[in-house]
Amino acid sequence: MKLLVTGGLGFIGINFIMFALKKGHTIINVDKITYASNKEKKFLKNFKKYKFCKVDITNQIKLQKIIKSNLPDFIINFAAETHVDRSIKDPKSFIKTNIMGVYTILECCKKLLKLKKIKLIQISTDEVYGSLKYTGSFSEGDVYKPNSPYSASKAAADQLVRAYRKTFNIPSIIVHPSNNFGPFQNPEKLMPKTIINCIKKKEIPIYGKGLQIRDWLYVEDTAEAIHKVILKGKIGYNYNISTKNEMTNIKLVNKICNYFSNKTNVYKYNYKKLIKFVKDRPGHDFRYSLNNKKLRLIGWRYNRNFEKKLSQTIKWYLNRKI
Ligand SMILES: NC(=O)c1ccc[n+]([C@@H]2O[C@H](COP(=O)([O-])OP(=O)(O)OC[C@H]3O[C@@H](n4cnc5c(N)ncnc54)[C@H](O)[C@@H]3O)[C@@H](O)[C@H]2O)c1
């Protein structure tokens, strides 16, 4: 299949592209190259079925030209501003890329409908549903209650995707991954920041008391889930991607500190000393949890070995020049 991936130099995008190339798909990667994108492009260039275009998804003229000249079977939209802290300091770029960017993709699909009915997979997030207390999980039909400018921009994009399907017949599917981890993630996010700060023996800042609960999903499992949705997903459906691998942020950070204390520590350094609790961020969601039954019904199975995947991820950052 021919897949046009937007935001394919970001964390999940680059992992998805590697997965899809190995499956034999042709990839056209459209990325603006923001601060968040990966520079490790050399190994992608070795694939004959890979093409890169440096384009902003809000630029309709350029984007439409690329889509028209390639006429992909699917557009998979990963392109987004993604860091919640940044969305609190300056929401504008989130509104532009996450809402206007999706609007632009939809307009391109609409303009090209007569040539080809291109299907859109919109990568949303678990954060659109809002926060939960200790029990329960969100299902796909639940009401959106976003609490940050980031999640609000993602929620707005989802509504546009739905509206363009209903009004203009643009075929689309929305997926909601939970917190991803793995190689190629930007160091501003919790897991890579903790690993890198352990390597550099720098302070590890944790919001509040670190009691917020997140569900950790290995990025290759996400790639596999999106691939499954491409092959077997139903147009008009939303699919949650989650592993029920929930833990508090402090538990996760302690696990990483324990890894360094036990595996790399000749001088018996106490890595937990690096943890510093800082003032919580406004509107900080307490817990995310998703029901993944719909995705399992189309055959998705995920990797249950969190500890192994965590140590693989730590090793990846240890081996990379930081
Ligand atoms: N990382 C997670 O845990 C997670 C969880 C749930 C959902 N998501 C969603 O998955 C998608 C990918 O997340 P990620 O963590 O890989 O993001 P990321 O921040 O690592 O990468 C985003 C990529 O999009 C590109 N981009 C940004 N603005 C663009 C624009 N205007 N035009 C073209 N390219 C642009 C960037 O250059 C970057 O390469 C996002 O839509 C995000 O909302 C991420």
The ligand as an SDF file (V2000), in Angstrom:
LIG
                    3D

 44 48  0  0  0  0  0  0  0  0999 V2000
    3.7680   10.3610   22.3940 N   0  0  0  0  0  0  0  0  0  0  0  0
    2.6800    9.9080   22.9840 C   0  0  0  0  0  0  0  0  0  0  0  0
    2.7510    9.2830   24.0500 O   0  0  0  0  0  0  0  0  0  0  0  0
    1.3180   10.1070   22.3550 C   0  0  0  0  0  0  0  0  0  0  0  0
    0.1940    9.5550   22.9870 C   0  0  0  0  0  0  0  0  0  0  0  0
   -1.0590    9.7230   22.3920 C   0  0  0  0  0  0  0  0  0  0  0  0
   -1.1780   10.4050   21.1980 C   0  0  0  0  0  0  0  0  0  0  0  0
   -0.0790   10.9530   20.6040 N   0  0  0  0  0  0  0  0  0  0  0  0
   -0.2610   11.6360   19.3130 C   0  0  0  0  0  0  0  0  0  0  0  0
    0.5420   10.9560   18.3720 O   0  0  0  0  0  0  0  0  0  0  0  0
    1.0570   11.8670   17.3930 C   0  0  0  0  0  0  0  0  0  0  0  0
    2.5610   11.7510   17.3560 C   0  0  0  0  0  0  0  0  0  0  0  0
    3.0890   12.0540   18.6520 O   0  0  0  0  0  0  0  0  0  0  0  0
    4.6620   12.1040   18.9010 P   0  0  0  0  0  0  0  0  0  0  0  0
    4.8800   11.9200   20.3460 O   0  0  0  0  0  0  0  0  0  0  0  0
    5.3310   11.2310   17.9230 O   0  0  0  0  0  0  0  0  0  0  0  0
    4.9600   13.6300   18.5320 O   0  0  0  0  0  0  0  0  0  0  0  0
    6.3520   14.3760   18.3660 P   0  0  0  0  0  0  0  0  0  0  0  0
    6.1950   15.7030   19.0460 O   0  0  0  0  0  0  0  0  0  0  0  0
    7.4790   13.4980   18.7850 O   0  0  0  0  0  0  0  0  0  0  0  0
    6.4840   14.5760   16.7830 O   0  0  0  0  0  0  0  0  0  0  0  0
    5.6140   15.3970   16.0560 C   0  0  0  0  0  0  0  0  0  0  0  0
    6.1660   15.5100   14.6300 C   0  0  0  0  0  0  0  0  0  0  0  0
    5.2480   16.3460   13.8740 O   0  0  0  0  0  0  0  0  0  0  0  0
    6.0050   17.2770   13.1220 C   0  0  0  0  0  0  0  0  0  0  0  0
    5.1980   18.4860   12.9230 N   0  0  0  0  0  0  0  0  0  0  0  0
    4.7860   19.3800   13.8740 C   0  0  0  0  0  0  0  0  0  0  0  0
    4.0890   20.3610   13.3060 N   0  0  0  0  0  0  0  0  0  0  0  0
    4.0320   20.0980   11.9770 C   0  0  0  0  0  0  0  0  0  0  0  0
    3.4410   20.7450   10.8660 C   0  0  0  0  0  0  0  0  0  0  0  0
    2.7660   21.8890   11.0090 N   0  0  0  0  0  0  0  0  0  0  0  0
    3.5830   20.1860    9.6420 N   0  0  0  0  0  0  0  0  0  0  0  0
    4.2810   19.0230    9.4750 C   0  0  0  0  0  0  0  0  0  0  0  0
    4.8730   18.3840   10.4830 N   0  0  0  0  0  0  0  0  0  0  0  0
    4.7520   18.9050   11.7290 C   0  0  0  0  0  0  0  0  0  0  0  0
    7.2410   17.5540   13.9540 C   0  0  0  0  0  0  0  0  0  0  0  0
    8.3080   18.0820   13.1680 O   0  0  0  0  0  0  0  0  0  0  0  0
    7.5510   16.1860   14.5480 C   0  0  0  0  0  0  0  0  0  0  0  0
    8.4060   15.4680   13.6850 O   0  0  0  0  0  0  0  0  0  0  0  0
    0.5600   13.2440   17.8110 C   0  0  0  0  0  0  0  0  0  0  0  0
   -0.5690   13.5560   17.0410 O   0  0  0  0  0  0  0  0  0  0  0  0
    0.1830   13.0860   19.2710 C   0  0  0  0  0  0  0  0  0  0  0  0
   -0.8640   13.9550   19.6200 O   0  0  0  0  0  0  0  0  0  0  0  0
    1.1690   10.8290   21.1630 C   0  0  0  0  0  0  0  0  0  0  0  0
  1  2  1  0
  2  3  2  0
  2  4  1  0
  4  5  1  0
  4 44  2  0
  5  6  2  0
  6  7  1  0
  7  8  2  0
  8  9  1  0
  8 44  1  0
  9 10  1  0
  9 42  1  0
 10 11  1  0
 11 12  1  0
 11 40  1  0
 12 13  1  0
 13 14  1  0
 14 15  2  0
 14 16  1  0
 14 17  1  0
 17 18  1  0
 18 19  2  0
 18 20  1  0
 18 21  1  0
 21 22  1  0
 22 23  1  0
 23 24  1  0
 23 38  1  0
 24 25  1  0
 25 26  1  0
 25 36  1  0
 26 27  1  0
 26 35  1  0
 27 28  2  0
 28 29  1  0
 29 30  1  0
 29 35  2  0
 30 31  1  0
 30 32  2  0
 32 33  1  0
 33 34  2  0
 34 35  1  0
 36 37  1  0
 36 38  1  0
 38 39  1  0
 40 41  1  0
 40 42  1  0
 42 43  1  0
M  CHG  2   8   1  16  -1
M  END
$$$$
